[in-house]
Every structure is written in C-alpha cells, then in structure tokens.
C-alpha cells in the first residue's frame, strides 16, 4: 500500500497521538527512512527524522475558504484532522567541519513534569547520529533557526548537560531578545520552559548572535532573515555557486502555504511578516535556482518551488 493511501486509511489512529508524547518508533517509521543523504556543494548532507507528529487543518489554514481548502487537502490526500509532519535536523560535513542545523525535540528516559502535566520526549536525533558514527562532541557548529520546541529540545539532555559540548551556537539576535524579554509574555508557557532549559544557558557559552540579513556563518553557509513565524527565525543558504540549497525552516508548514501564500497558521507570530517572508524566500530560490528543504514537509522535505504566473507550485524532488 502506498504511503499516502496508508495515511488516509489510518488518520483516526494518528490523530490520537498527543503533542510531544510520541514514541521513538511511530507508525510512519515503518514506511519512511529515518536518514537521507545527499551532497550540497562541498558538503556531505545528512537529514535525520527526529520524529513524526500530526497537525490539524484548523491550525494550519485558519483563514482559508472551507470549500477551497477541502479541495486542496483532497489533492494532497490528507485528512484535515491529521496532517502528518516530520521534525528533522540536518548535518553538514566538510572535512572536520560538522554543522548541525536544529536539534530536534529532545529525548528523556523519564517523563518531564510541567505545571502538573507529564510529557515524554522521544526524539531520535541523538541515536540517529550515533547510528552514523557521529560523536556529539565532534559537532563544530549548531545553527538554531528559531526557538520552538521541535528545533531546540535536543540542545541539552534531560539532566541539563549540554549535548554538543564543543560547538559554537549560531542564533539570531532578534530571536534571543524576543524570548528573553517581556515581548514573549503571551507565548505558551511550555515554549518558554523549553527555552529556559535549552537556550538560556548558552548565554555564557560559545554563542554567535546573528544581526544582519544574508550574514555569512561559515564557508558555504549564509543566514537569511525569515521573520514572521517567530521574531528572529532564519533560513539558510547552503553550498556555493550553483550547487546550493535553501533551508526554509518553518516559513512554510505545508506545500499549500506555497500555493496559497495568504493562508495563515496559528503558529505564526506575525502574519504579515510571515507572508512577506514566504514571498522573499520563493523569489530567492527561483532567482538563484536553488532546491528547497522544508522542515515540516514529507521527509526529507526536498523539492522545488515552480512559478506559474502569480502563483507557485511545490514539486517534491524525485
């Protein structure tokens, strides 16, 4: 049975899985690989599936016309109550340079208790790195695109130890400032809990705060301002010359956000900035003939955005 047919027939089961309380071997792992490898310019690239989650259309497309949305979801063969979404991390290797982009949701043997509720973190990034014989102590750089839990949960272990002990961490200044001031007071307490555990302790460590648009992080890696989803989200241009990839993080949560740039999500902080960022990244990818990697699209999230007049269409690679 093909993957999309399987998903369609089993959405009732998938919809019962609560946020974060996911086991290390989900139903999707039986169908999809957890590790994908490719080459980007001078980098050997490995994409890891940390875990799978599902979202609802009411949160992904909050201002979409109901009839139009149903037709669009049918085209992608997904149930509006259970839209599958991977959480990923990407490793770039060039000689001794090992750059990790985002860190997954994290892993803990014991449930985490927060405000009387328990959460079981079963992200697989660390075990997948070990499977590839990657020692976390040999990670030279960690780039965090923004501070939502599925991107920062693997920075520290459940006992508070820094997982990537020898790495320099690259984070946008605006993202740091937003979450460490009263500007973030209205954000979910669980998000702030993750930040206090995983991000705030980095202030006294090897931290590089990005301040400019199109700022070079290292050879073959450029940060691109991509605000809207959060105050300081970044995208990344990976590679050099004509062999480059645009890592868009959460600027788009589903291919339909490429096809309908004005469809809003409940997860974006600033809808206008999010829409402007979507247009900016699509124009950039087209101008530079770059393939795209999208964090929440079908694993490994690689494809192209094709322009058709004033509209765009997502095409999965392969």
NULO-738791 format. One line per 3 residues: number of its first residue (from 1); their letters; for each residue x, y, z of C-alpha. Coordinates in Angstrom, 2 decimals, always signed. Last residue first. Layout:
! NULO-738791
NUM) A) X/Y/Z | ... $
***
This chain:
! NULO-738791
318) XXX) +12.24/+12.64/-7.08 | +12.33/+16.11/-5.56 | +8.87/+17.16/-4.42 $
315) XXX) +7.27/+19.87/-6.58 | +5.58/+22.80/-4.87 | +3.60/+25.21/-7.04 $
312) XXX) +3.67/+28.99/-7.06 | +1.15/+31.51/-8.34 | +1.45/+34.94/-9.99 $
309) XXX) +2.22/+33.41/-13.38 | +3.17/+29.78/-12.72 | +6.32/+29.76/-10.59 $
306) XXX) +7.85/+26.45/-9.55 | +9.06/+25.88/-6.00 | +11.43/+22.93/-5.87 $
303) XXX) +11.88/+19.89/-3.67 | +13.37/+18.34/-0.55 | +11.41/+17.74/+2.64 $
300) XXX) +13.18/+14.53/+3.70 | +10.51/+13.63/+4.73 | +7.12/+14.98/+3.71 $
297) XXX) +7.08/+18.71/+4.52 | +7.69/+20.02/+8.06 | +11.32/+21.20/+7.85 $
294) XXX) +11.27/+22.35/+4.24 | +14.41/+21.90/+2.12 | +14.47/+23.88/-1.11 $
291) XXX) +16.43/+23.45/-4.36 | +18.05/+26.64/-5.53 | +17.93/+28.23/-8.97 $
288) XXX) +19.35/+31.51/-7.57 | +16.47/+33.69/-8.76 | +13.88/+30.99/-8.10 $
285) XXX) +15.06/+30.26/-4.56 | +15.30/+33.95/-3.75 | +11.83/+34.72/-5.10 $
282) XXX) +10.41/+31.85/-3.05 | +12.25/+33.04/+0.04 | +11.07/+36.64/-0.23 $
279) XXX) +7.47/+35.67/-0.99 | +7.30/+33.45/+2.10 | +9.00/+36.13/+4.18 $
276) XXX) +6.37/+38.70/+3.20 | +3.64/+36.25/+4.22 | +5.28/+35.62/+7.61 $
273) XXX) +5.78/+39.36/+8.12 | +2.08/+39.94/+7.56 | +1.06/+37.01/+9.76 $
270) XXX) +3.20/+37.98/+12.76 | +3.71/+35.29/+15.43 | +2.99/+32.35/+13.15 $
267) XXX) +1.80/+29.10/+14.77 | -1.93/+29.57/+14.27 | -1.34/+29.44/+10.53 $
264) XXX) -2.32/+31.83/+7.75 | -3.21/+31.23/+4.12 | -2.01/+34.28/+2.19 $
261) XXX) +0.79/+32.48/+0.32 | -1.60/+29.94/-1.18 | +0.48/+27.57/-3.35 $
258) XXX) +3.50/+27.83/-1.08 | +1.38/+27.55/+2.05 | -0.27/+24.54/+0.40 $
255) XXX) +3.11/+22.80/+0.46 | +2.81/+22.63/+4.27 | +4.50/+24.39/+7.21 $
252) XXX) +6.12/+27.18/+5.18 | +8.47/+29.67/+6.86 | +9.13/+26.84/+9.33 $
249) XXX) +12.79/+26.02/+8.42 | +13.44/+27.38/+4.91 | +16.73/+25.60/+4.12 $
246) XXX) +17.67/+26.93/+0.67 | +20.06/+24.61/-1.15 | +23.07/+25.46/-3.29 $
243) XXX) +25.14/+23.95/-6.08 | +25.27/+26.94/-8.43 | +27.93/+28.94/-6.52 $
240) XXX) +28.38/+27.62/-3.00 | +26.55/+25.43/-0.53 | +23.77/+26.09/+1.98 $
237) XXX) +21.62/+29.22/+2.03 | +19.87/+29.25/+5.39 | +16.53/+30.50/+6.71 $
234) XXX) +16.32/+32.46/+9.92 | +13.62/+33.00/+12.53 | +14.01/+36.15/+14.60 $
231) XXX) +10.58/+37.27/+15.76 | +8.89/+33.95/+15.09 | +6.85/+32.63/+12.17 $
228) XXX) +7.12/+36.17/+10.90 | +10.83/+36.67/+10.44 | +12.94/+34.98/+7.76 $
225) XXX) +16.30/+36.77/+7.82 | +18.77/+34.79/+5.72 | +21.87/+33.16/+7.24 $
222) XXX) +24.66/+32.08/+4.89 | +26.56/+28.77/+4.91 | +29.14/+27.72/+2.31 $
219) XXX) +32.14/+28.96/+4.28 | +30.91/+29.94/+7.71 | +28.11/+31.96/+9.25 $
216) XXX) +27.91/+34.56/+6.50 | +25.15/+37.10/+7.08 | +22.49/+37.45/+4.40 $
213) XXX) +20.45/+39.73/+6.68 | +22.47/+41.02/+9.62 | +22.48/+40.52/+13.40 $
210) XXX) +23.44/+36.89/+14.04 | +24.43/+36.20/+17.65 | +27.35/+33.78/+17.94 $
207) XXX) +27.48/+31.85/+21.21 | +30.28/+29.78/+22.71 | +28.99/+29.74/+26.26 $
204) XXX) +27.76/+32.13/+28.94 | +24.47/+32.90/+27.20 | +24.03/+29.24/+26.23 $
201) XXX) +22.16/+28.54/+29.49 | +19.15/+30.49/+28.08 | +18.69/+28.13/+25.13 $
198) XXX) +17.86/+24.60/+26.33 | +16.14/+24.70/+29.71 | +14.88/+28.29/+29.72 $
195) XXX) +13.88/+27.91/+26.07 | +11.96/+24.67/+26.64 | +10.08/+26.23/+29.58 $
192) XXX) +9.33/+29.29/+27.46 | +7.67/+27.08/+24.86 | +5.69/+25.31/+27.60 $
189) XXX) +4.49/+28.67/+28.89 | +2.85/+29.39/+25.51 | +3.64/+32.95/+24.32 $
186) XXX) +1.95/+36.00/+25.80 | +4.99/+37.00/+27.86 | +7.26/+36.92/+24.80 $
183) XXX) +7.72/+40.68/+24.49 | +8.56/+40.76/+28.23 | +12.17/+40.00/+27.36 $
180) XXX) +14.31/+36.88/+26.89 | +12.23/+35.30/+24.13 | +12.21/+38.39/+21.95 $
177) XXX) +15.87/+39.26/+22.52 | +17.18/+35.81/+21.55 | +15.08/+35.69/+18.39 $
174) XXX) +16.13/+39.21/+17.43 | +19.82/+38.35/+17.97 | +19.63/+35.40/+15.58 $
171) XXX) +21.27/+32.21/+16.80 | +24.54/+30.42/+15.95 | +25.92/+28.05/+18.58 $
168) XXX) +29.63/+27.18/+18.56 | +30.09/+23.50/+19.29 | +32.39/+21.75/+21.74 $
165) XXX) +29.81/+20.45/+24.21 | +27.09/+19.43/+21.78 | +24.76/+17.73/+24.30 $
162) XXX) +24.96/+20.42/+27.00 | +24.00/+18.68/+30.24 | +20.73/+19.56/+31.96 $
159) XXX) +19.67/+16.10/+33.16 | +17.19/+15.68/+30.28 | +19.98/+16.46/+27.83 $
156) XXX) +20.56/+19.95/+26.47 | +20.40/+21.17/+22.87 | +17.93/+18.46/+21.81 $
153) XXX) +14.74/+20.38/+22.51 | +15.74/+23.36/+20.36 | +14.05/+22.87/+16.97 $
150) XXX) +10.92/+20.92/+17.94 | +10.49/+23.19/+20.97 | +10.21/+26.50/+19.05 $
147) XXX) +13.26/+28.74/+19.38 | +14.24/+29.63/+15.83 | +16.73/+28.60/+13.14 $
144) XXX) +19.22/+27.14/+15.61 | +22.61/+26.60/+13.97 | +24.95/+24.23/+15.80 $
141) XXX) +28.66/+24.28/+14.99 | +31.69/+22.03/+15.50 | +29.90/+18.74/+16.22 $
138) XXX) +32.71/+16.44/+17.35 | +31.44/+16.12/+20.92 | +28.15/+14.78/+19.52 $
135) XXX) +30.08/+11.79/+18.17 | +28.80/+10.89/+14.71 | +29.05/+7.16/+13.99 $
132) XXX) +26.02/+7.30/+11.65 | +23.99/+5.20/+14.09 | +25.25/+7.51/+16.83 $
129) XXX) +23.75/+10.47/+14.98 | +20.50/+8.50/+14.69 | +20.55/+7.81/+18.43 $
126) XXX) +20.95/+11.51/+19.19 | +18.27/+12.56/+16.73 | +15.63/+10.12/+17.95 $
123) XXX) +13.16/+12.37/+19.76 | +11.27/+10.54/+22.49 | +10.22/+13.27/+24.88 $
120) XXX) +7.51/+12.10/+27.28 | +5.49/+14.92/+28.75 | +3.80/+14.94/+32.15 $
117) XXX) +1.33/+17.55/+33.31 | +1.21/+19.20/+36.74 | +2.56/+22.53/+35.52 $
114) XXX) +5.45/+20.78/+33.75 | +6.63/+17.26/+34.60 | +9.11/+15.72/+32.18 $
111) XXX) +8.67/+11.98/+31.72 | +11.74/+9.81/+32.40 | +14.09/+8.39/+29.77 $
108) XXX) +14.32/+11.79/+28.09 | +14.92/+12.71/+24.47 | +14.96/+16.02/+22.63 $
105) XXX) +12.57/+17.78/+20.24 | +15.06/+18.06/+17.39 | +18.39/+19.88/+17.31 $
102) XXX) +18.34/+22.47/+14.55 | +21.02/+22.65/+11.84 | +24.12/+20.67/+12.80 $
99) XXX) +27.44/+21.72/+11.30 | +30.37/+19.30/+11.25 | +33.65/+20.77/+9.97 $
96) XXX) +36.49/+18.30/+10.22 | +36.39/+17.67/+6.47 | +33.14/+19.07/+5.10 $
93) XXX) +30.05/+17.79/+6.87 | +26.55/+19.27/+7.04 | +24.04/+17.66/+9.42 $
90) XXX) +20.33/+18.43/+9.13 | +17.63/+18.02/+11.77 | +14.03/+16.98/+11.28 $
87) XXX) +10.55/+17.03/+12.79 | +8.14/+15.27/+10.46 | +4.57/+16.36/+9.75 $
84) XXX) +1.45/+14.34/+9.02 | -1.84/+16.27/+8.71 | -4.45/+14.64/+10.92 $
81) XXX) -7.87/+16.27/+11.35 | -7.90/+17.75/+7.85 | -7.26/+14.24/+6.45 $
78) XXX) -4.59/+14.16/+3.77 | -4.75/+13.08/+0.13 | -2.70/+16.01/-1.19 $
75) XXX) -5.36/+16.83/-3.79 | -8.01/+16.15/-1.16 | -6.38/+18.80/+1.00 $
72) XXX) -6.72/+21.37/-1.79 | -10.39/+20.55/-2.44 | -11.15/+20.75/+1.27 $
69) XXX) -9.32/+24.09/+1.49 | -11.29/+25.64/-1.34 | -14.56/+24.54/+0.23 $
66) XXX) -13.57/+25.86/+3.65 | -12.15/+29.18/+2.45 | -8.78/+29.51/+4.17 $
63) XXX) -8.31/+31.86/+7.13 | -7.00/+29.43/+9.77 | -5.02/+27.15/+7.49 $
60) XXX) -2.56/+25.18/+9.67 | -4.43/+25.39/+12.97 | -7.88/+24.38/+11.69 $
57) XXX) -6.13/+21.97/+9.30 | -4.98/+19.86/+12.23 | -1.43/+18.74/+12.98 $
54) XXX) +0.32/+15.36/+13.18 | +3.77/+14.44/+14.54 | +6.68/+12.34/+13.37 $
51) XXX) +10.12/+12.00/+14.97 | +13.76/+13.11/+14.72 | +13.93/+12.36/+11.00 $
48) XXX) +17.56/+12.99/+10.13 | +18.90/+14.74/+7.04 | +22.53/+14.06/+6.14 $
45) XXX) +24.48/+16.41/+3.86 | +28.04/+15.92/+2.64 | +29.05/+19.48/+1.98 $
42) XXX) +31.25/+20.86/-0.80 | +28.29/+21.80/-2.98 | +25.28/+20.08/-1.47 $
39) XXX) +25.60/+16.28/-1.48 | +22.83/+13.91/-0.41 | +21.91/+11.60/+2.43 $
36) XXX) +18.55/+10.68/+3.99 | +18.13/+9.07/+7.39 | +14.88/+7.97/+9.06 $
33) XXX) +13.56/+6.03/+6.07 | +9.84/+6.00/+5.58 | +7.21/+3.27/+5.78 $
30) XXX) +7.58/+1.56/+9.15 | +8.85/+4.82/+10.59 | +5.47/+6.38/+9.87 $
27) XXX) +3.73/+4.25/+12.50 | +5.98/+5.73/+15.15 | +9.12/+4.16/+16.54 $
24) XXX) +10.60/+6.50/+19.16 | +7.27/+7.01/+20.97 | +5.48/+10.31/+20.93 $
21) XXX) +4.15/+12.25/+23.91 | +5.41/+15.52/+22.40 | +1.95/+16.58/+21.23 $
18) XXX) -0.70/+13.86/+21.62 | -1.16/+10.88/+19.26 | -4.88/+10.19/+18.83 $
15) XXX) -4.95/+11.79/+15.38 | -2.72/+9.04/+14.03 | -5.28/+6.32/+14.72 $
12) XXX) -8.10/+8.17/+13.04 | -5.81/+9.08/+10.17 | -5.26/+5.43/+9.33 $
9) XXX) -6.88/+4.99/+5.89 | -5.59/+8.33/+4.58 | -2.10/+7.69/+5.90 $
6) XXX) -1.95/+4.27/+4.24 | -3.15/+5.72/+0.95 | -0.48/+8.43/+1.16 $
3) XXX) +2.24/+5.86/+1.88 | +1.35/+3.44/-0.90 | +0.00/+0.00/+0.00 $
***
